[in-house]
Amino acid sequence: MDEERRRHRRFPLRLSIFCQRVGHSGGKLYTGKTVNVSPGGMLVEMRSDGLRDGELLSVEMTVPPTEGMLEFGGSISSYARIVRTHSVDDLPLEAEPSYAKTVALEFCDSPKLRL
């Protein structure tokens, strides 16, 4: 039996995400889509050229308007550390092959919702 090693359950969630390296002035903006998200981190599809395991990123996810909850939408922001990257051949089933890699991120602080 395959034992679950994660501390938090992951939920399939497709949000647009924007990332930048922390500490790099004039840094490149990386964009992509979340595959799944948990309170501890997320899996993201993106073109991650130049990003390395262990790097710290500033991340922002766009939350679309949702009737009865977030009428006008919002954004979620946090800092996250790159845990690992996967090539397109290793993509999980729920990922779309439109991006070159998936990047596993671990939140360094609690994500904050901005309306």
C-alpha positions in Angstrom: 0.0 0.0 0.0 1.3 3.5 -1.0 1.5 5.6 2.2 0.6 9.3 2.0 3.6 11.3 3.2 2.2 14.8 2.9 1.1 16.7 6.0 -1.7 18.5 4.1 -4.3 17.2 1.7 -4.0 18.7 -1.8 -7.0 20.0 -3.7 -7.2 20.3 -7.5 -7.4 24.0 -8.2 -6.7 25.9 -11.4 -5.6 29.4 -10.7 -3.3 31.8 -12.7 0.0 32.3 -10.8 2.7 34.9 -11.1 6.2 34.4 -9.5 9.4 36.3 -9.1 12.7 35.3 -7.5 13.2 37.1 -4.2 16.4 39.2 -4.0 16.8 39.6 -7.7 16.2 43.2 -8.8 14.5 43.6 -12.2 13.9 39.8 -12.1 12.0 37.9 -14.6 8.2 37.3 -14.1 7.3 33.6 -14.3 3.6 32.7 -15.1 1.7 29.5 -15.0 -1.3 27.6 -13.6 -1.7 25.8 -10.3 -2.4 22.0 -10.6 -3.2 21.5 -6.9 -3.0 23.5 -3.7 -2.8 22.7 0.0 -2.2 24.8 3.1 1.5 23.8 2.9 2.2 24.3 -0.8 1.2 23.7 -4.4 2.1 22.2 -7.7 2.4 24.7 -10.5 2.7 24.3 -14.3 5.1 26.9 -15.8 8.1 27.5 -18.0 10.7 27.5 -15.3 13.9 28.2 -17.2 16.6 29.2 -14.8 14.8 28.4 -11.6 16.5 26.0 -9.2 15.5 23.8 -6.2 15.7 25.8 -3.0 15.2 29.2 -4.5 12.7 31.6 -2.8 9.9 33.0 -4.9 7.3 35.7 -4.3 4.0 34.2 -5.6 0.6 35.7 -6.4 -2.4 33.7 -7.5 -5.5 35.3 -9.1 -8.8 34.2 -7.6 -11.7 34.6 -10.1 -15.0 36.1 -9.0 -17.2 33.4 -7.2 -20.9 33.9 -6.7 -21.7 34.0 -2.9 -18.1 34.1 -1.8 -15.8 36.5 -3.6 -18.1 38.6 -5.8 -15.3 40.6 -7.3 -12.5 38.1 -7.1 -9.1 38.7 -5.4 -5.6 37.4 -5.1 -3.6 35.2 -2.8 0.0 36.1 -2.1 2.8 34.4 -0.3 6.5 33.4 -0.4 7.4 29.9 -1.4 10.5 27.7 -1.7 11.1 25.5 -4.8 11.1 21.9 -3.6 11.6 20.3 -7.0 10.8 20.6 -10.7 9.5 17.9 -13.0 10.0 17.7 -16.8 7.0 17.4 -19.1 7.4 13.6 -19.2 6.7 13.4 -15.4 3.5 15.5 -15.4 0.6 14.3 -13.2 -2.6 13.3 -15.0 -4.4 16.6 -14.1 -1.7 18.7 -15.6 -1.9 20.2 -19.0 1.1 19.7 -21.3 1.1 23.3 -22.5 3.9 24.2 -20.0 7.4 22.8 -20.0 7.6 21.8 -16.3 5.8 21.4 -13.1 7.3 23.1 -10.0 6.5 21.9 -6.5 6.5 24.8 -4.1 6.4 24.9 -0.3 4.9 28.0 1.4 7.3 29.8 3.7 4.4 31.8 5.3 0.7 31.5 5.4 -0.9 32.7 2.1 -2.8 35.9 2.4 -6.1 36.7 0.6 -6.4 40.2 -0.8 -9.8 41.4 -2.1 
